[in-house]
Amino acid sequence: MIEVTKEAALWFKKELGLQEGDAVRLFARYSAGGQIHPGFSLGIQSDKPVSPGISVMEAGITFFMEEQDKWYLEGHRLKVTYNAAEDDIEYRYEPLA
């Protein structure tokens, strides 16, 4: 349910000062707005998994959502890509078929 491109993973390494073997937690947080759940958006932080519900590794970095945050992606696939023109990452939520 999560896909992170190599270019996006390298952006995370640079921006968060990550080393190979580190992990990035993706989590639901209260926010004004949000693409798939009004009032919530996706947060990120460098963290170690405790009870991962979803995880994927790219460029030596583990990207994960804890079990309690999986609801945020229910019915969707998250694709994290790198936008070179903006030098930033982008989140795309694709409905599951």
Secondary structure, DSSP 8 states (H G I E B T S, - for coil): -EEE-HHHHHHHHHHHT--TT-EEEEEEEE-S--SSSTTEEEEEEE---SSEEEEEEETTEEEEEEGGGGGGGTTEEEEEEEETTTTEEEEEEEE--
